[in-house]
């Protein structure tokens, strides 16, 4: 229960950070028109995961916002620089389901279920059990960039 509460608190902090950043970017304050937000959000998440699966640091740097932060299921956080120094290895056969997206101007917050096999620099591996994720994207410099990402434990 305590771990679940930490996850909810981290989730709230990340959403608040994402919304607070809405006025901080150089990009258009409203971002582009989106007709189907859930479809667009799935594409944003897919671009992030595809960049990770590519193992291309340059490609990953392009999708991460300058203020990127990740909250891990174990309760730890990492800045953009820390994340880029220890990029997780994501298998390209991931599956994104149960997408729910919410938008306020140039910020899109996406909750979803992710099935993916992930290996971390530490050698720890996360199996392919589906787990909840929460990602915040901000429209900046003509593109959607991931500003925050939260991992939660696998579904039981």
C-alpha positions as CSV (number, residue, x, y, z in Angstrom):
1,X,0.0,0.0,0.0
2,X,2.8,2.4,0.9
3,X,4.5,1.8,-2.6
4,X,1.1,2.4,-4.3
5,X,0.8,5.7,-2.4
6,X,4.3,6.8,-3.4
7,X,3.4,6.0,-7.0
8,X,0.2,8.2,-6.8
9,X,2.2,11.0,-5.2
10,X,4.9,10.8,-7.8
11,X,2.3,10.8,-10.5
12,X,0.7,13.9,-9.1
13,X,4.1,15.7,-8.9
14,X,4.9,14.8,-12.5
15,X,1.5,16.0,-13.8
16,X,1.9,19.2,-11.8
17,X,5.4,19.7,-13.2
18,X,4.2,19.1,-16.7
19,X,1.4,21.7,-16.3
20,X,3.7,24.2,-14.7
21,X,6.1,23.9,-17.7
22,X,3.3,24.9,-20.1
23,X,4.3,28.5,-19.9
24,X,8.0,27.9,-20.0
25,X,8.7,26.6,-23.5
26,X,9.8,28.6,-26.6
27,X,7.2,26.9,-28.7
28,X,3.6,27.8,-29.5
29,X,1.6,28.1,-26.3
30,X,-1.3,26.1,-27.7
31,X,0.6,23.6,-29.9
32,X,-0.9,22.2,-33.1
33,X,-4.6,21.2,-33.6
34,X,-5.1,17.5,-32.7
35,X,-8.3,15.8,-34.0
36,X,-8.0,12.5,-32.0
37,X,-6.0,13.0,-28.8
38,X,-5.7,9.4,-27.8
39,X,-4.3,8.4,-31.3
40,X,-1.9,11.3,-31.2
41,X,-0.8,10.5,-27.7
42,X,-0.2,6.9,-28.7
43,X,2.1,8.2,-31.5
44,X,4.0,10.4,-29.1
45,X,4.6,7.5,-26.7
46,X,5.5,5.3,-29.6
47,X,8.1,7.9,-30.8
48,X,9.7,7.9,-27.3
49,X,9.8,4.1,-27.1
50,X,11.0,3.7,-30.7
51,X,13.9,6.1,-29.9
52,X,14.8,4.0,-26.8
53,X,14.6,0.8,-28.9
54,X,16.9,2.3,-31.5
55,X,19.6,2.9,-28.9
56,X,20.5,6.1,-30.8
57,X,21.5,8.7,-28.2
58,X,21.0,11.4,-30.8
59,X,17.4,10.2,-31.5
60,X,16.7,9.9,-27.8
61,X,18.0,13.4,-27.1
62,X,15.6,14.8,-29.7
63,X,12.5,13.4,-28.0
64,X,13.5,14.4,-24.5
65,X,12.5,17.9,-23.3
66,X,15.4,19.9,-21.7
67,X,13.6,19.6,-18.4
68,X,12.9,15.8,-18.7
69,X,12.6,13.8,-15.5
70,X,11.8,10.1,-14.9
71,X,10.2,8.6,-11.8
72,X,10.9,4.9,-11.6
73,X,8.8,2.2,-10.0
74,X,11.4,1.8,-7.2
75,X,10.8,5.4,-6.2
76,X,14.0,6.9,-7.6
77,X,14.1,9.9,-10.0
78,X,16.6,10.8,-12.7
79,X,17.2,14.0,-14.6
80,X,17.6,14.2,-18.4
81,X,21.4,14.0,-18.0
82,X,21.3,11.1,-15.6
83,X,18.8,9.3,-17.8
84,X,21.0,9.8,-20.9
85,X,24.0,8.4,-19.0
86,X,22.1,5.1,-18.3
87,X,19.6,4.7,-21.1
88,X,17.4,1.6,-20.6
89,X,17.4,-1.1,-23.3
90,X,13.8,-1.4,-24.6
91,X,12.9,-4.3,-26.9
92,X,11.2,-3.1,-30.0
93,X,8.2,-5.5,-29.7
94,X,6.5,-3.4,-27.0
95,X,2.7,-3.0,-26.9
96,X,0.8,0.2,-25.8
97,X,-2.8,-0.3,-24.7
98,X,-5.5,1.5,-22.6
99,X,-4.4,5.0,-23.7
100,X,-6.1,7.9,-22.0
101,X,-4.8,11.4,-22.9
102,X,-5.6,14.8,-21.5
103,X,-4.5,18.1,-23.0
104,X,-4.1,21.7,-21.7
105,X,-2.8,24.0,-24.4
106,X,0.8,22.8,-25.2
107,X,0.9,20.0,-22.6
108,X,-0.4,16.4,-23.2
109,X,-0.6,14.0,-20.2
110,X,-0.9,10.3,-21.2
111,X,-1.8,7.4,-19.0
112,X,-1.4,3.9,-20.6
113,X,-0.5,0.3,-20.1
114,X,2.8,-0.8,-21.5
115,X,4.0,-4.3,-22.1
116,X,7.7,-4.2,-22.8
117,X,10.9,-6.0,-22.0
118,X,13.4,-3.5,-20.5
119,X,16.9,-4.0,-19.4
120,X,18.7,-1.4,-17.3
121,X,22.4,-0.6,-17.0
122,X,22.4,-2.2,-13.6
123,X,21.6,-5.5,-15.3
124,X,18.1,-5.6,-13.8
125,X,15.4,-6.7,-16.3
126,X,11.8,-5.9,-16.2
127,X,9.7,-8.7,-17.8
128,X,7.0,-8.2,-20.3
129,X,4.2,-8.0,-17.8
130,X,1.9,-5.0,-18.5
131,X,2.6,-2.0,-16.3
132,X,1.0,1.4,-15.9
133,X,2.9,4.4,-17.3
134,X,2.3,8.1,-17.2
135,X,4.1,10.5,-19.6
136,X,3.8,14.2,-20.0
137,X,4.6,15.8,-23.4
138,X,5.2,19.5,-24.1
139,X,5.0,21.1,-27.5
140,X,8.4,22.9,-27.9
141,X,10.3,24.2,-30.8
142,X,7.9,22.8,-33.3
143,X,7.5,19.2,-31.9
144,X,6.1,17.2,-29.0
145,X,8.8,16.3,-26.5
146,X,8.5,14.1,-23.4
147,X,8.9,16.2,-20.3
148,X,8.3,13.6,-17.7
149,X,7.7,9.8,-17.4
150,X,6.6,7.6,-14.5
151,X,6.9,3.9,-14.3
152,X,4.6,1.9,-12.0
153,X,4.7,-1.8,-11.0
154,X,3.4,-4.6,-13.3
155,X,-0.3,-5.4,-13.2
156,X,-1.3,-8.4,-11.1
